[in-house]
């Protein structure tokens, strides 16, 4: 199988390595089947999409909707480079999965609206598939209603033209969409487990993903959650697009 490509932007080694391990486990992949490029560390190298089965963009402390003049030079570079790659991905309808920061980047690239209207604190939420989601080749593999982990300061407020809404939530109406047949984006994290979200919350404890006085409530909600279905979507992505 050709490897998948994970484009990561987390500068914290512990969080970056935990994210990589999460995608490996959720997809049932070995390290040689998931190449990682840490864009926050160095410019994007030349990428030949034909060398890969698909592209994955994970989460980030970056926010795609922040005013450009407030973004760091690294973030501006990362977003220019990813926009250049998305030119190819969207034109070819190449297999793509953008999670959390990835949905913000894809929405912005396609001229949808990303802002802080539907931000959600860190923790578990209920996700519900739309009729299109239940009929989708990836999302149709999971339960119609399932728990997932989120934690985001921005979200898609208006879908890009032509995007198909696949999943929604009570506090964030756009939890997943598809463009074309093969380009996917999720607001929730398909790779996160209970252990993984606890690692993220520890690493990003001062980043405002939950109110300090809500710590005990957040921990209790995470401990009580049963989050299994999101990984099924990642596994279905690998099984559908993994190519010899």
C-alpha positions in Angstrom: 0.0 0.0 0.0 1.2 3.5 -0.8 1.6 5.4 2.5 -0.7 8.1 3.7 0.7 11.6 4.4 0.1 13.4 7.7 0.7 17.1 7.6 1.2 18.3 11.2 1.6 21.7 12.7 1.9 21.2 16.4 5.1 22.7 17.8 4.9 20.8 21.1 6.7 17.4 20.6 4.5 15.6 23.1 1.3 16.7 21.4 2.7 16.1 17.9 3.8 12.6 18.7 0.6 11.8 20.5 -1.4 13.0 17.4 0.8 10.8 15.1 0.3 7.8 17.4 -3.5 8.5 17.4 -3.7 8.5 13.6 -1.6 5.3 13.4 -3.8 3.5 15.9 -7.1 4.7 14.5 -6.2 3.9 10.9 -4.5 0.5 11.8 -1.4 1.9 10.2 2.3 1.1 10.7 4.8 4.0 10.7 6.0 3.1 7.2 2.3 3.5 6.1 1.9 7.0 7.5 4.6 9.6 6.7 4.6 12.7 8.8 5.7 16.2 7.9 5.8 18.7 10.7 5.2 22.0 8.8 5.8 24.2 11.9 9.4 23.0 11.9 10.3 23.4 8.3 8.9 24.4 4.9 6.7 21.8 3.0 9.0 19.7 0.8 8.0 18.9 -2.8 5.0 16.6 -2.6 4.0 14.2 -5.4 0.5 13.2 -4.6 0.8 10.0 -6.7 3.3 8.8 -4.1 0.5 8.7 -1.5 -2.8 7.0 -0.9 -4.2 10.1 0.7 -3.5 13.3 2.7 -4.4 14.0 6.3 -4.2 17.4 8.1 -4.5 17.2 11.9 -5.3 19.7 14.6 -3.2 22.7 15.6 -2.9 25.6 18.1 -3.3 27.7 14.9 -6.7 29.2 14.0 -7.4 29.6 10.3 -9.9 32.4 11.0 -7.5 34.7 12.9 -6.8 38.0 11.2 -3.8 37.6 8.9 -1.8 40.4 10.6 -2.1 38.5 14.0 -0.7 35.3 12.6 2.9 34.4 13.1 5.2 34.2 10.1 5.3 30.4 10.5 1.5 30.1 10.4 1.3 32.4 7.3 3.9 30.2 5.6 2.1 27.0 6.6 -1.2 28.2 5.3 0.3 29.4 2.0 1.9 26.0 1.5 -1.2 24.1 2.4 -3.3 26.3 0.0 -0.9 25.3 -2.8 -1.3 21.6 -2.0 -5.1 22.0 -1.7 -5.0 23.4 -5.3 -4.0 19.9 -6.4 -6.1 18.0 -3.9 -9.4 19.7 -4.8 -8.7 19.8 -8.6 -8.0 16.1 -8.6 -10.6 15.1 -5.9 -7.6 13.4 -4.2 -8.3 11.5 -1.0 -8.1 14.1 1.9 -9.1 14.2 5.5 -8.8 17.4 7.4 -9.6 17.3 11.2 -10.2 20.3 13.4 -7.6 22.8 12.0 -8.0 20.8 8.8 -11.7 21.7 8.4 -10.9 25.3 9.0 -8.2 25.4 6.3 -10.4 23.5 3.8 -13.4 25.7 4.5 -11.4 28.9 4.2 -9.7 27.7 1.0 -13.1 27.0 -0.6 -14.5 30.4 0.5 -16.8 29.1 3.2 -17.0 30.9 6.5 -14.9 30.0 9.5 -15.3 32.0 12.7 -15.8 31.7 16.5 -19.6 31.4 16.4 -19.7 27.7 17.1 -16.5 27.1 19.2 -16.7 24.2 21.6 -14.8 23.6 24.9 -12.6 20.5 25.1 -14.5 17.3 25.9 -17.0 14.8 24.5 -20.0 15.7 22.3 -22.7 13.9 20.5 -22.5 13.8 16.7 -25.4 13.0 14.5 -25.2 11.9 10.8 -27.3 13.6 8.2 -29.1 11.6 5.6 -26.1 12.2 3.3 -23.8 11.1 6.0 -25.7 7.8 6.5 -25.3 7.2 2.8 -21.7 8.2 2.6 -19.0 5.5 2.0 -17.0 6.5 5.0 -19.5 7.9 7.5 -22.1 5.2 6.7 -19.8 2.8 8.5 -20.6 4.3 11.9 -23.6 4.6 14.1 -26.1 7.4 13.2 -25.4 9.1 16.6 -22.0 8.8 18.4 -19.7 10.4 20.8 -16.6 12.2 19.7 -13.9 14.5 21.3 -13.6 18.1 20.3 -11.9 21.3 21.5 -11.9 24.2 19.1 -12.1 28.0 19.1 -13.4 28.3 15.5 -15.7 26.2 13.3 -17.4 26.3 9.9 -20.3 28.7 10.0 -21.2 28.5 6.3 -20.4 25.5 4.2 -18.4 26.0 1.0 -20.4 26.0 -2.2 -21.1 22.4 -3.2 -20.0 20.9 0.1 -22.2 18.1 1.4 -23.0 18.2 5.1 -22.4 14.7 6.6 -22.6 15.2 10.4 -23.9 17.8 12.8 -24.0 18.6 16.5 -26.2 20.5 19.0 -23.6 23.2 19.7 -21.7 23.1 16.4 -23.9 22.6 13.3 -21.1 21.5 11.0 -19.2 18.5 12.3 -18.3 17.0 9.0 -18.6 17.6 5.3 -17.5 16.3 2.0 -16.4 18.0 -1.2 -16.5 16.0 -4.4 -16.3 12.3 -3.7 -13.0 12.0 -1.8 -12.3 15.2 0.1 -13.4 15.1 3.7 -13.3 17.3 6.7 -14.3 16.8 10.4 -14.6 19.3 13.2 -14.2 16.4 15.8 -11.0 14.5 16.1 -11.2 11.0 14.5 -7.9 10.0 16.2 -8.5 11.0 19.8 -9.0 8.6 22.6 -9.5 9.3 26.3 -5.8 9.1 26.9 -5.1 11.3 23.9 -7.4 14.1 24.9 -6.0 14.1 28.4 -2.5 14.5 26.9 -3.7 17.4 24.8 -5.4 19.1 27.7 -2.3 18.9 29.7 -0.1 20.2 26.9 -2.5 23.0 26.1 -3.8 23.7 29.6 -3.2 27.5 29.2 -4.6 27.8 25.6 -8.2 28.5 26.6 -9.8 25.2 25.5 -11.8 25.1 28.7 -12.6 27.5 31.6 -10.2 26.9 34.5 -13.1 26.5 37.0 -14.6 23.8 34.8 -11.6 21.5 35.0 -13.3 18.9 37.3 -16.4 18.9 35.1 -14.4 18.4 31.9 -12.4 15.5 33.4 -15.6 13.8 34.6 -17.2 14.1 31.2 -14.1 12.7 29.5 -14.0 9.8 32.0 -17.7 9.0 31.4 -17.5 9.2 27.6 -17.5 6.2 25.2 -15.7 7.3 22.1 -15.1 4.5 19.6 -16.9 5.5 16.4 -14.6 8.3 15.2 -11.7 5.9 14.8 -14.0 3.8 12.5 -14.2 6.7 10.1 -10.4 6.9 10.0 -10.2 3.1 9.4 -12.7 3.4 6.6 -10.7 6.2 5.1 -7.6 3.9 5.0 -9.5 0.9 3.7 -11.2 2.8 1.0 -8.2 4.8 -0.3 -5.2 2.6 0.6 -3.8 1.8 -2.8 -1.1 -0.7 -3.9 
